[in-house]
Amino acid sequence: LADPGRPLSALEVLDPEERELLTGSWAGVKVPGAGEGSLVGRFEEQVARVPERTALVDGERRISYAELNTSANRLARHLAEQGLG
């Protein structure tokens, strides 16, 4: 908010440990079925399979796939109402 003109690509959203996981130890790990379908489609499939399983952890707070999906859909509708695609 302090710099509204800053591009999203310039934001640091991962801490150093998370960045290392993605670029180091997890890099190159093959995921079964990766590349099949869209990311959104694959996420929706996961929601249908295990809606109550934990999707995100933020400190002590745990968010299920169903809760995350509901929040994501709410945000998507809001952005669409604002004219964003």
PDB file of N, CA, C and O in Angstrom, chain B, residues numbered from 101:
ATOM      1  N   LEU B 101       0.810  -1.196   0.000  1.00  0.00           N
ATOM      2  CA  LEU B 101       0.000   0.000   0.000  1.00  0.00           C
ATOM      3  C   LEU B 101       0.852   1.258   0.000  1.00  0.00           C
ATOM      4  O   LEU B 101       0.430   2.308  -0.485  1.00  0.00           O
ATOM      5  N   ALA B 102       2.045   1.142   0.544  1.00  0.00           N
ATOM      6  CA  ALA B 102       2.926   2.303   0.605  1.00  0.00           C
ATOM      7  C   ALA B 102       3.416   2.702  -0.784  1.00  0.00           C
ATOM      8  O   ALA B 102       3.791   3.855  -0.997  1.00  0.00           O
ATOM      9  N   ASP B 103       3.417   1.764  -1.729  1.00  0.00           N
ATOM     10  CA  ASP B 103       3.904   2.036  -3.092  1.00  0.00           C
ATOM     11  C   ASP B 103       2.936   1.408  -4.087  1.00  0.00           C
ATOM     12  O   ASP B 103       3.220   0.345  -4.639  1.00  0.00           O
ATOM     13  N   PRO B 104       1.777   2.064  -4.327  1.00  0.00           N
ATOM     14  CA  PRO B 104       0.757   1.455  -5.183  1.00  0.00           C
ATOM     15  C   PRO B 104       1.178   1.254  -6.633  1.00  0.00           C
ATOM     16  O   PRO B 104       0.538   0.487  -7.352  1.00  0.00           O
ATOM     17  N   GLY B 105       2.220   1.913  -7.073  1.00  0.00           N
ATOM     18  CA  GLY B 105       2.686   1.752  -8.439  1.00  0.00           C
ATOM     19  C   GLY B 105       3.652   0.599  -8.629  1.00  0.00           C
ATOM     20  O   GLY B 105       4.043   0.285  -9.754  1.00  0.00           O
ATOM     21  N   ARG B 106       4.034  -0.026  -7.537  1.00  0.00           N
ATOM     22  CA  ARG B 106       5.000  -1.132  -7.591  1.00  0.00           C
ATOM     23  C   ARG B 106       4.351  -2.359  -8.238  1.00  0.00           C
ATOM     24  O   ARG B 106       3.262  -2.762  -7.830  1.00  0.00           O
ATOM     25  N   PRO B 107       5.000  -2.954  -9.237  1.00  0.00           N
ATOM     26  CA  PRO B 107       4.419  -4.138  -9.884  1.00  0.00           C
ATOM     27  C   PRO B 107       4.389  -5.332  -8.934  1.00  0.00           C
ATOM     28  O   PRO B 107       5.258  -5.479  -8.075  1.00  0.00           O
ATOM     29  N   LEU B 108       3.384  -6.175  -9.099  1.00  0.00           N
ATOM     30  CA  LEU B 108       3.262  -7.364  -8.258  1.00  0.00           C
ATOM     31  C   LEU B 108       4.496  -8.241  -8.341  1.00  0.00           C
ATOM     32  O   LEU B 108       4.880  -8.876  -7.359  1.00  0.00           O
ATOM     33  N   SER B 109       5.116  -8.280  -9.505  1.00  0.00           N
ATOM     34  CA  SER B 109       6.302  -9.126  -9.675  1.00  0.00           C
ATOM     35  C   SER B 109       7.468  -8.675  -8.796  1.00  0.00           C
ATOM     36  O   SER B 109       8.409  -9.440  -8.583  1.00  0.00           O
ATOM     37  N   ALA B 110       7.418  -7.456  -8.289  1.00  0.00           N
ATOM     38  CA  ALA B 110       8.495  -6.944  -7.443  1.00  0.00           C
ATOM     39  C   ALA B 110       8.267  -7.227  -5.973  1.00  0.00           C
ATOM     40  O   ALA B 110       9.142  -6.950  -5.152  1.00  0.00           O
ATOM     41  N   LEU B 111       7.113  -7.771  -5.620  1.00  0.00           N
ATOM     42  CA  LEU B 111       6.813  -8.052  -4.221  1.00  0.00           C
ATOM     43  C   LEU B 111       7.477  -9.351  -3.776  1.00  0.00           C
ATOM     44  O   LEU B 111       7.485 -10.341  -4.507  1.00  0.00           O
ATOM     45  N   GLU B 112       8.025  -9.331  -2.582  1.00  0.00           N
ATOM     46  CA  GLU B 112       8.608 -10.525  -1.986  1.00  0.00           C
ATOM     47  C   GLU B 112       7.511 -11.210  -1.178  1.00  0.00           C
ATOM     48  O   GLU B 112       7.127 -10.714  -0.119  1.00  0.00           O
ATOM     49  N   VAL B 113       7.006 -12.329  -1.655  1.00  0.00           N
ATOM     50  CA  VAL B 113       5.926 -13.012  -0.960  1.00  0.00           C
ATOM     51  C   VAL B 113       6.397 -14.290  -0.263  1.00  0.00           C
ATOM     52  O   VAL B 113       5.652 -14.884   0.516  1.00  0.00           O
ATOM     53  N   LEU B 114       7.609 -14.704  -0.536  1.00  0.00           N
ATOM     54  CA  LEU B 114       8.165 -15.900   0.092  1.00  0.00           C
ATOM     55  C   LEU B 114       9.294 -15.502   1.030  1.00  0.00           C
ATOM     56  O   LEU B 114      10.080 -14.603   0.731  1.00  0.00           O
ATOM     57  N   ASP B 115       9.363 -16.182   2.166  1.00  0.00           N
ATOM     58  CA  ASP B 115      10.517 -15.950   3.022  1.00  0.00           C
ATOM     59  C   ASP B 115      11.681 -16.773   2.458  1.00  0.00           C
ATOM     60  O   ASP B 115      11.461 -17.632   1.604  1.00  0.00           O
ATOM     61  N   PRO B 116      12.899 -16.530   2.913  1.00  0.00           N
ATOM     62  CA  PRO B 116      14.061 -17.241   2.347  1.00  0.00           C
ATOM     63  C   PRO B 116      13.949 -18.766   2.398  1.00  0.00           C
ATOM     64  O   PRO B 116      14.384 -19.443   1.467  1.00  0.00           O
ATOM     65  N   GLU B 117      13.369 -19.319   3.477  1.00  0.00           N
ATOM     66  CA  GLU B 117      13.237 -20.775   3.573  1.00  0.00           C
ATOM     67  C   GLU B 117      12.281 -21.312   2.511  1.00  0.00           C
ATOM     68  O   GLU B 117      12.549 -22.344   1.896  1.00  0.00           O
ATOM     69  N   GLU B 118      11.162 -20.611   2.296  1.00  0.00           N
ATOM     70  CA  GLU B 118      10.204 -21.047   1.274  1.00  0.00           C
ATOM     71  C   GLU B 118      10.822 -20.956  -0.120  1.00  0.00           C
ATOM     72  O   GLU B 118      10.644 -21.851  -0.946  1.00  0.00           O
ATOM     73  N   ARG B 119      11.546 -19.870  -0.373  1.00  0.00           N
ATOM     74  CA  ARG B 119      12.203 -19.698  -1.680  1.00  0.00           C
ATOM     75  C   ARG B 119      13.193 -20.828  -1.917  1.00  0.00           C
ATOM     76  O   ARG B 119      13.281 -21.344  -3.030  1.00  0.00           O
ATOM     77  N   GLU B 120      13.940 -21.220  -0.890  1.00  0.00           N
ATOM     78  CA  GLU B 120      14.911 -22.311  -1.020  1.00  0.00           C
ATOM     79  C   GLU B 120      14.218 -23.625  -1.346  1.00  0.00           C
ATOM     80  O   GLU B 120      14.714 -24.402  -2.161  1.00  0.00           O
ATOM     81  N   LEU B 121      13.073 -23.879  -0.715  1.00  0.00           N
ATOM     82  CA  LEU B 121      12.333 -25.103  -1.016  1.00  0.00           C
ATOM     83  C   LEU B 121      11.944 -25.152  -2.490  1.00  0.00           C
ATOM     84  O   LEU B 121      12.090 -26.186  -3.143  1.00  0.00           O
ATOM     85  N   LEU B 122      11.456 -24.046  -3.003  1.00  0.00           N
ATOM     86  CA  LEU B 122      10.972 -24.025  -4.376  1.00  0.00           C
ATOM     87  C   LEU B 122      12.099 -24.037  -5.400  1.00  0.00           C
ATOM     88  O   LEU B 122      11.957 -24.612  -6.479  1.00  0.00           O
ATOM     89  N   THR B 123      13.207 -23.408  -5.065  1.00  0.00           N
ATOM     90  CA  THR B 123      14.302 -23.340  -6.035  1.00  0.00           C
ATOM     91  C   THR B 123      15.388 -24.364  -5.773  1.00  0.00           C
ATOM     92  O   THR B 123      16.226 -24.616  -6.639  1.00  0.00           O
ATOM     93  N   GLY B 124      15.384 -24.955  -4.590  1.00  0.00           N
ATOM     94  CA  GLY B 124      16.429 -25.907  -4.224  1.00  0.00           C
ATOM     95  C   GLY B 124      15.918 -27.315  -4.128  1.00  0.00           C
ATOM     96  O   GLY B 124      15.850 -28.035  -5.124  1.00  0.00           O
ATOM     97  N   SER B 125      15.555 -27.713  -2.912  1.00  0.00           N
ATOM     98  CA  SER B 125      15.246 -29.118  -2.662  1.00  0.00           C
ATOM     99  C   SER B 125      14.022 -29.630  -3.406  1.00  0.00           C
ATOM    100  O   SER B 125      13.959 -30.822  -3.706  1.00  0.00           O
ATOM    101  N   TRP B 126      13.051 -28.783  -3.714  1.00  0.00           N
ATOM    102  CA  TRP B 126      11.868 -29.243  -4.449  1.00  0.00           C
ATOM    103  C   TRP B 126      12.007 -29.067  -5.955  1.00  0.00           C
ATOM    104  O   TRP B 126      11.232 -29.644  -6.718  1.00  0.00           O
ATOM    105  N   ALA B 127      12.967 -28.292  -6.384  1.00  0.00           N
ATOM    106  CA  ALA B 127      13.128 -28.040  -7.813  1.00  0.00           C
ATOM    107  C   ALA B 127      13.391 -29.347  -8.540  1.00  0.00           C
ATOM    108  O   ALA B 127      14.239 -30.135  -8.124  1.00  0.00           O
ATOM    109  N   GLY B 128      12.686 -29.570  -9.592  1.00  0.00           N
ATOM    110  CA  GLY B 128      12.881 -30.762 -10.389  1.00  0.00           C
ATOM    111  C   GLY B 128      12.130 -31.986  -9.905  1.00  0.00           C
ATOM    112  O   GLY B 128      12.186 -33.034 -10.548  1.00  0.00           O
ATOM    113  N   VAL B 129      11.424 -31.879  -8.781  1.00  0.00           N
ATOM    114  CA  VAL B 129      10.638 -33.012  -8.282  1.00  0.00           C
ATOM    115  C   VAL B 129       9.456 -33.221  -9.221  1.00  0.00           C
ATOM    116  O   VAL B 129       8.723 -32.280  -9.526  1.00  0.00           O
ATOM    117  N   LYS B 130       9.278 -34.436  -9.671  1.00  0.00           N
ATOM    118  CA  LYS B 130       8.184 -34.753 -10.585  1.00  0.00           C
ATOM    119  C   LYS B 130       6.904 -34.998  -9.792  1.00  0.00           C
ATOM    120  O   LYS B 130       6.899 -35.763  -8.828  1.00  0.00           O
ATOM    121  N   VAL B 131       5.841 -34.354 -10.198  1.00  0.00           N
ATOM    122  CA  VAL B 131       4.543 -34.504  -9.549  1.00  0.00           C
ATOM    123  C   VAL B 131       3.653 -35.309 -10.476  1.00  0.00           C
ATOM    124  O   VAL B 131       3.477 -34.932 -11.635  1.00  0.00           O
ATOM    125  N   PRO B 132       3.084 -36.409  -9.996  1.00  0.00           N
ATOM    126  CA  PRO B 132       2.213 -37.209 -10.861  1.00  0.00           C
ATOM    127  C   PRO B 132       1.075 -36.363 -11.432  1.00  0.00           C
ATOM    128  O   PRO B 132       0.380 -35.661 -10.698  1.00  0.00           O
ATOM    129  N   GLY B 133       0.900 -36.439 -12.731  1.00  0.00           N
ATOM    130  CA  GLY B 133      -0.184 -35.717 -13.380  1.00  0.00           C
ATOM    131  C   GLY B 133       0.101 -34.256 -13.649  1.00  0.00           C
ATOM    132  O   GLY B 133      -0.756 -33.558 -14.191  1.00  0.00           O
ATOM    133  N   ALA B 134       1.287 -33.765 -13.284  1.00  0.00           N
ATOM    134  CA  ALA B 134       1.601 -32.359 -13.521  1.00  0.00           C
ATOM    135  C   ALA B 134       1.526 -32.053 -15.008  1.00  0.00           C
ATOM    136  O   ALA B 134       1.948 -32.854 -15.842  1.00  0.00           O
ATOM    137  N   GLY B 135       0.997 -30.910 -15.322  1.00  0.00           N
ATOM    138  CA  GLY B 135       0.891 -30.499 -16.713  1.00  0.00           C
ATOM    139  C   GLY B 135      -0.427 -30.873 -17.348  1.00  0.00           C
ATOM    140  O   GLY B 135      -0.706 -30.465 -18.475  1.00  0.00           O
ATOM    141  N   GLU B 136      -1.244 -31.640 -16.652  1.00  0.00           N
ATOM    142  CA  GLU B 136      -2.540 -32.033 -17.184  1.00  0.00           C
ATOM    143  C   GLU B 136      -3.603 -31.081 -16.661  1.00  0.00           C
ATOM    144  O   GLU B 136      -3.779 -30.970 -15.447  1.00  0.00           O
ATOM    145  N   GLY B 137      -4.308 -30.399 -17.533  1.00  0.00           N
ATOM    146  CA  GLY B 137      -5.368 -29.495 -17.119  1.00  0.00           C
ATOM    147  C   GLY B 137      -4.827 -28.196 -16.558  1.00  0.00           C
ATOM    148  O   GLY B 137      -3.621 -28.031 -16.376  1.00  0.00           O
ATOM    149  N   SER B 138      -5.738 -27.279 -16.288  1.00  0.00           N
ATOM    150  CA  SER B 138      -5.342 -25.985 -15.745  1.00  0.00           C
ATOM    151  C   SER B 138      -5.113 -26.075 -14.245  1.00  0.00           C
ATOM    152  O   SER B 138      -5.582 -27.005 -13.588  1.00  0.00           O
ATOM    153  N   LEU B 139      -4.406 -25.122 -13.724  1.00  0.00           N
ATOM    154  CA  LEU B 139      -4.174 -25.056 -12.287  1.00  0.00           C
ATOM    155  C   LEU B 139      -5.509 -24.942 -11.548  1.00  0.00           C
ATOM    156  O   LEU B 139      -5.725 -25.606 -10.534  1.00  0.00           O
ATOM    157  N   VAL B 140      -6.389 -24.104 -12.060  1.00  0.00           N
ATOM    158  CA  VAL B 140      -7.701 -23.926 -11.434  1.00  0.00           C
ATOM    159  C   VAL B 140      -8.477 -25.246 -11.450  1.00  0.00           C
ATOM    160  O   VAL B 140      -9.078 -25.631 -10.447  1.00  0.00           O
ATOM    161  N   GLY B 141      -8.458 -25.930 -12.587  1.00  0.00           N
ATOM    162  CA  GLY B 141      -9.155 -27.205 -12.694  1.00  0.00           C
ATOM    163  C   GLY B 141      -8.607 -28.241 -11.730  1.00  0.00           C
ATOM    164  O   GLY B 141      -9.365 -28.982 -11.106  1.00  0.00           O
ATOM    165  N   ARG B 142      -7.297 -28.289 -11.611  1.00  0.00           N
ATOM    166  CA  ARG B 142      -6.670 -29.260 -10.708  1.00  0.00           C
ATOM    167  C   ARG B 142      -7.000 -28.922  -9.257  1.00  0.00           C
ATOM    168  O   ARG B 142      -7.223 -29.818  -8.442  1.00  0.00           O
ATOM    169  N   PHE B 143      -7.032 -27.627  -8.936  1.00  0.00           N
ATOM    170  CA  PHE B 143      -7.395 -27.230  -7.576  1.00  0.00           C
ATOM    171  C   PHE B 143      -8.844 -27.616  -7.283  1.00  0.00           C
ATOM    172  O   PHE B 143      -9.135 -28.149  -6.213  1.00  0.00           O
ATOM    173  N   GLU B 144      -9.750 -27.355  -8.218  1.00  0.00           N
ATOM    174  CA  GLU B 144     -11.158 -27.709  -8.034  1.00  0.00           C
ATOM    175  C   GLU B 144     -11.309 -29.228  -7.842  1.00  0.00           C
ATOM    176  O   GLU B 144     -12.143 -29.668  -7.051  1.00  0.00           O
ATOM    177  N   GLU B 145     -10.521 -30.015  -8.549  1.00  0.00           N
ATOM    178  CA  GLU B 145     -10.558 -31.471  -8.365  1.00  0.00           C
ATOM    179  C   GLU B 145     -10.130 -31.846  -6.947  1.00  0.00           C
ATOM    180  O   GLU B 145     -10.723 -32.727  -6.325  1.00  0.00           O
ATOM    181  N   GLN B 146      -9.099 -31.172  -6.443  1.00  0.00           N
ATOM    182  CA  GLN B 146      -8.626 -31.440  -5.083  1.00  0.00           C
ATOM    183  C   GLN B 146      -9.697 -31.052  -4.065  1.00  0.00           C
ATOM    184  O   GLN B 146      -9.907 -31.766  -3.085  1.00  0.00           O
ATOM    185  N   VAL B 147     -10.366 -29.937  -4.289  1.00  0.00           N
ATOM    186  CA  VAL B 147     -11.449 -29.507  -3.397  1.00  0.00           C
ATOM    187  C   VAL B 147     -12.536 -30.582  -3.361  1.00  0.00           C
ATOM    188  O   VAL B 147     -13.039 -30.920  -2.289  1.00  0.00           O
ATOM    189  N   ALA B 148     -12.897 -31.116  -4.518  1.00  0.00           N
ATOM    190  CA  ALA B 148     -13.946 -32.133  -4.586  1.00  0.00           C
ATOM    191  C   ALA B 148     -13.519 -33.427  -3.886  1.00  0.00           C
ATOM    192  O   ALA B 148     -14.339 -34.099  -3.261  1.00  0.00           O
ATOM    193  N   ARG B 149     -12.223 -33.774  -3.997  1.00  0.00           N
ATOM    194  CA  ARG B 149     -11.724 -35.013  -3.405  1.00  0.00           C
ATOM    195  C   ARG B 149     -11.615 -34.941  -1.886  1.00  0.00           C
ATOM    196  O   ARG B 149     -12.053 -35.852  -1.184  1.00  0.00           O
ATOM    197  N   VAL B 150     -11.032 -33.864  -1.385  1.00  0.00           N
ATOM    198  CA  VAL B 150     -10.727 -33.769   0.053  1.00  0.00           C
ATOM    199  C   VAL B 150     -11.057 -32.372   0.589  1.00  0.00           C
ATOM    200  O   VAL B 150     -10.150 -31.652   1.005  1.00  0.00           O
ATOM    201  N   PRO B 151     -12.330 -31.975   0.587  1.00  0.00           N
ATOM    202  CA  PRO B 151     -12.694 -30.604   0.949  1.00  0.00           C
ATOM    203  C   PRO B 151     -12.281 -30.187   2.360  1.00  0.00           C
ATOM    204  O   PRO B 151     -11.995 -29.013   2.596  1.00  0.00           O
ATOM    205  N   GLU B 152     -12.246 -31.123   3.288  1.00  0.00           N
ATOM    206  CA  GLU B 152     -11.934 -30.759   4.676  1.00  0.00           C
ATOM    207  C   GLU B 152     -10.452 -30.861   5.016  1.00  0.00           C
ATOM    208  O   GLU B 152     -10.044 -30.477   6.112  1.00  0.00           O
ATOM    209  N   ARG B 153      -9.641 -31.375   4.091  1.00  0.00           N
ATOM    210  CA  ARG B 153      -8.198 -31.494   4.344  1.00  0.00           C
ATOM    211  C   ARG B 153      -7.575 -30.093   4.371  1.00  0.00           C
ATOM    212  O   ARG B 153      -8.041 -29.190   3.677  1.00  0.00           O
ATOM    213  N   THR B 154      -6.539 -29.920   5.161  1.00  0.00           N
ATOM    214  CA  THR B 154      -5.865 -28.627   5.276  1.00  0.00           C
ATOM    215  C   THR B 154      -5.148 -28.285   3.980  1.00  0.00           C
ATOM    216  O   THR B 154      -4.367 -29.075   3.450  1.00  0.00           O
ATOM    217  N   ALA B 155      -5.436 -27.081   3.482  1.00  0.00           N
ATOM    218  CA  ALA B 155      -4.799 -26.585   2.264  1.00  0.00           C
ATOM    219  C   ALA B 155      -3.695 -25.586   2.594  1.00  0.00           C
ATOM    220  O   ALA B 155      -2.661 -25.556   1.927  1.00  0.00           O
ATOM    221  N   LEU B 156      -3.914 -24.769   3.620  1.00  0.00           N
ATOM    222  CA  LEU B 156      -2.953 -23.733   4.014  1.00  0.00           C
ATOM    223  C   LEU B 156      -2.803 -23.708   5.526  1.00  0.00           C
ATOM    224  O   LEU B 156      -3.746 -23.986   6.266  1.00  0.00           O
ATOM    225  N   VAL B 157      -1.594 -23.369   5.968  1.00  0.00           N
ATOM    226  CA  VAL B 157      -1.339 -23.173   7.388  1.00  0.00           C
ATOM    227  C   VAL B 157      -0.651 -21.822   7.532  1.00  0.00           C
ATOM    228  O   VAL B 157       0.345 -21.539   6.865  1.00  0.00           O
ATOM    229  N   ASP B 158      -1.205 -20.992   8.419  1.00  0.00           N
ATOM    230  CA  ASP B 158      -0.628 -19.683   8.707  1.00  0.00           C
ATOM    231  C   ASP B 158      -0.513 -19.571  10.220  1.00  0.00           C
ATOM    232  O   ASP B 158      -1.462 -19.189  10.905  1.00  0.00           O
ATOM    233  N   GLY B 159       0.656 -19.909  10.723  1.00  0.00           N
ATOM    234  CA  GLY B 159       0.827 -19.932  12.165  1.00  0.00           C
ATOM    235  C   GLY B 159      -0.049 -21.020  12.767  1.00  0.00           C
ATOM    236  O   GLY B 159       0.118 -22.201  12.459  1.00  0.00           O
ATOM    237  N   GLU B 160      -0.975 -20.625  13.617  1.00  0.00           N
ATOM    238  CA  GLU B 160      -1.896 -21.568  14.243  1.00  0.00           C
ATOM    239  C   GLU B 160      -3.155 -21.788  13.406  1.00  0.00           C
ATOM    240  O   GLU B 160      -3.905 -22.730  13.662  1.00  0.00           O
ATOM    241  N   ARG B 161      -3.395 -20.948  12.429  1.00  0.00           N
ATOM    242  CA  ARG B 161      -4.620 -21.024  11.632  1.00  0.00           C
ATOM    243  C   ARG B 161      -4.456 -22.027  10.490  1.00  0.00           C
ATOM    244  O   ARG B 161      -3.459 -22.016   9.769  1.00  0.00           O
ATOM    245  N   ARG B 162      -5.458 -22.888  10.348  1.00  0.00           N
ATOM    246  CA  ARG B 162      -5.487 -23.875   9.267  1.00  0.00           C
ATOM    247  C   ARG B 162      -6.715 -23.604   8.410  1.00  0.00           C
ATOM    248  O   ARG B 162      -7.804 -23.363   8.930  1.00  0.00           O
ATOM    249  N   ILE B 163      -6.533 -23.646   7.097  1.00  0.00           N
ATOM    250  CA  ILE B 163      -7.625 -23.375   6.161  1.00  0.00           C
ATOM    251  C   ILE B 163      -7.813 -24.607   5.292  1.00  0.00           C
ATOM    252  O   ILE B 163      -6.863 -25.100   4.684  1.00  0.00           O
ATOM    253  N   SER B 164      -9.040 -25.100   5.238  1.00  0.00           N
ATOM    254  CA  SER B 164      -9.334 -26.295   4.442  1.00  0.00           C
ATOM    255  C   SER B 164      -9.428 -25.924   2.967  1.00  0.00           C
ATOM    256  O   SER B 164      -9.528 -24.751   2.608  1.00  0.00           O
ATOM    257  N   TYR B 165      -9.394 -26.952   2.123  1.00  0.00           N
ATOM    258  CA  TYR B 165      -9.566 -26.716   0.691  1.00  0.00           C
ATOM    259  C   TYR B 165     -10.914 -26.069   0.402  1.00  0.00           C
ATOM    260  O   TYR B 165     -11.002 -25.176  -0.441  1.00  0.00           O
ATOM    261  N   ALA B 166     -11.967 -26.510   1.092  1.00  0.00           N
ATOM    262  CA  ALA B 166     -13.299 -25.940   0.877  1.00  0.00           C
ATOM    263  C   ALA B 166     -13.319 -24.460   1.257  1.00  0.00           C
ATOM    264  O   ALA B 166     -13.870 -23.643   0.519  1.00  0.00           O
ATOM    265  N   GLU B 167     -12.728 -24.107   2.396  1.00  0.00           N
ATOM    266  CA  GLU B 167     -12.685 -22.711   2.835  1.00  0.00           C
ATOM    267  C   GLU B 167     -11.873 -21.860   1.862  1.00  0.00           C
ATOM    268  O   GLU B 167     -12.275 -20.750   1.515  1.00  0.00           O
ATOM    269  N   LEU B 168     -10.741 -22.380   1.429  1.00  0.00           N
ATOM    270  CA  LEU B 168      -9.892 -21.653   0.491  1.00  0.00           C
ATOM    271  C   LEU B 168     -10.618 -21.442  -0.835  1.00  0.00           C
ATOM    272  O   LEU B 168     -10.548 -20.363  -1.423  1.00  0.00           O
ATOM    273  N   ASN B 169     -11.307 -22.468  -1.296  1.00  0.00           N
ATOM    274  CA  ASN B 169     -12.052 -22.367  -2.544  1.00  0.00           C
ATOM    275  C   ASN B 169     -13.155 -21.312  -2.438  1.00  0.00           C
ATOM    276  O   ASN B 169     -13.340 -20.513  -3.356  1.00  0.00           O
ATOM    277  N   THR B 170     -13.880 -21.308  -1.329  1.00  0.00           N
ATOM    278  CA  THR B 170     -14.932 -20.318  -1.116  1.00  0.00           C
ATOM    279  C   THR B 170     -14.354 -18.908  -1.121  1.00  0.00           C
ATOM    280  O   THR B 170     -14.911 -18.013  -1.756  1.00  0.00           O
ATOM    281  N   SER B 171     -13.254 -18.706  -0.425  1.00  0.00           N
ATOM    282  CA  SER B 171     -12.618 -17.386  -0.380  1.00  0.00           C
ATOM    283  C   SER B 171     -12.101 -16.963  -1.749  1.00  0.00           C
ATOM    284  O   SER B 171     -12.258 -15.810  -2.149  1.00  0.00           O
ATOM    285  N   ALA B 172     -11.488 -17.896  -2.462  1.00  0.00           N
ATOM    286  CA  ALA B 172     -10.957 -17.585  -3.792  1.00  0.00           C
ATOM    287  C   ALA B 172     -12.084 -17.211  -4.751  1.00  0.00           C
ATOM    288  O   ALA B 172     -11.955 -16.267  -5.530  1.00  0.00           O
ATOM    289  N   ASN B 173     -13.186 -17.951  -4.691  1.00  0.00           N
ATOM    290  CA  ASN B 173     -14.323 -17.639  -5.564  1.00  0.00           C
ATOM    291  C   ASN B 173     -14.931 -16.289  -5.214  1.00  0.00           C
ATOM    292  O   ASN B 173     -15.324 -15.540  -6.109  1.00  0.00           O
ATOM    293  N   ARG B 174     -15.014 -15.967  -3.927  1.00  0.00           N
ATOM    294  CA  ARG B 174     -15.534 -14.671  -3.498  1.00  0.00           C
ATOM    295  C   ARG B 174     -14.646 -13.546  -4.036  1.00  0.00           C
ATOM    296  O   ARG B 174     -15.148 -12.545  -4.549  1.00  0.00           O
ATOM    297  N   LEU B 175     -13.336 -13.713  -3.918  1.00  0.00           N
ATOM    298  CA  LEU B 175     -12.405 -12.708  -4.424  1.00  0.00           C
ATOM    299  C   LEU B 175     -12.517 -12.582  -5.933  1.00  0.00           C
ATOM    300  O   LEU B 175     -12.505 -11.469  -6.460  1.00  0.00           O
ATOM    301  N   ALA B 176     -12.624 -13.703  -6.639  1.00  0.00           N
ATOM    302  CA  ALA B 176     -12.739 -13.668  -8.099  1.00  0.00           C
ATOM    303  C   ALA B 176     -13.997 -12.918  -8.532  1.00  0.00           C
ATOM    304  O   ALA B 176     -13.956 -12.121  -9.469  1.00  0.00           O
ATOM    305  N   ARG B 177     -15.112 -13.174  -7.850  1.00  0.00           N
ATOM    306  CA  ARG B 177     -16.358 -12.451  -8.176  1.00  0.00           C
ATOM    307  C   ARG B 177     -16.199 -10.958  -7.936  1.00  0.00           C
ATOM    308  O   ARG B 177     -16.627 -10.140  -8.750  1.00  0.00           O
ATOM    309  N   HIS B 178     -15.580 -10.607  -6.811  1.00  0.00           N
ATOM    310  CA  HIS B 178     -15.358  -9.197  -6.510  1.00  0.00           C
ATOM    311  C   HIS B 178     -14.490  -8.526  -7.565  1.00  0.00           C
ATOM    312  O   HIS B 178     -14.801  -7.422  -8.013  1.00  0.00           O
ATOM    313  N   LEU B 179     -13.412  -9.177  -7.963  1.00  0.00           N
ATOM    314  CA  LEU B 179     -12.532  -8.611  -8.992  1.00  0.00           C
ATOM    315  C   LEU B 179     -13.262  -8.477 -10.324  1.00  0.00           C
ATOM    316  O   LEU B 179     -13.076  -7.490 -11.036  1.00  0.00           O
ATOM    317  N   ALA B 180     -14.088  -9.456 -10.666  1.00  0.00           N
ATOM    318  CA  ALA B 180     -14.857  -9.391 -11.916  1.00  0.00           C
ATOM    319  C   ALA B 180     -15.843  -8.225 -11.858  1.00  0.00           C
ATOM    320  O   ALA B 180     -16.036  -7.530 -12.855  1.00  0.00           O
ATOM    321  N   GLU B 181     -16.465  -8.007 -10.704  1.00  0.00           N
ATOM    322  CA  GLU B 181     -17.395  -6.882 -10.553  1.00  0.00           C
ATOM    323  C   GLU B 181     -16.686  -5.548 -10.709  1.00  0.00           C
ATOM    324  O   GLU B 181     -17.297  -4.555 -11.105  1.00  0.00           O
ATOM    325  N   GLN B 182     -15.392  -5.525 -10.396  1.00  0.00           N
ATOM    326  CA  GLN B 182     -14.594  -4.312 -10.542  1.00  0.00           C
ATOM    327  C   GLN B 182     -14.047  -4.136 -11.958  1.00  0.00           C
ATOM    328  O   GLN B 182     -13.340  -3.170 -12.246  1.00  0.00           O
ATOM    329  N   GLY B 183     -14.382  -5.079 -12.835  1.00  0.00           N
ATOM    330  CA  GLY B 183     -13.953  -4.988 -14.229  1.00  0.00           C
ATOM    331  C   GLY B 183     -12.650  -5.696 -14.534  1.00  0.00           C
ATOM    332  O   GLY B 183     -12.121  -5.562 -15.638  1.00  0.00           O
ATOM    333  N   LEU B 184     -12.119  -6.448 -13.578  1.00  0.00           N
ATOM    334  CA  LEU B 184     -10.860  -7.171 -13.810  1.00  0.00           C
ATOM    335  C   LEU B 184     -11.163  -8.559 -14.321  1.00  0.00           C
ATOM    336  O   LEU B 184     -12.155  -9.172 -13.926  1.00  0.00           O
ATOM    337  N   GLY B 185     -10.301  -9.062 -15.207  1.00  0.00           N
ATOM    338  CA  GLY B 185     -10.508 -10.382 -15.762  1.00  0.00           C
ATOM    339  C   GLY B 185      -9.425 -11.325 -15.385  1.00  0.00           C
ATOM    340  O   GLY B 185      -9.456 -12.491 -15.779  1.00  0.00           O
TER     341      GLY B 185
END
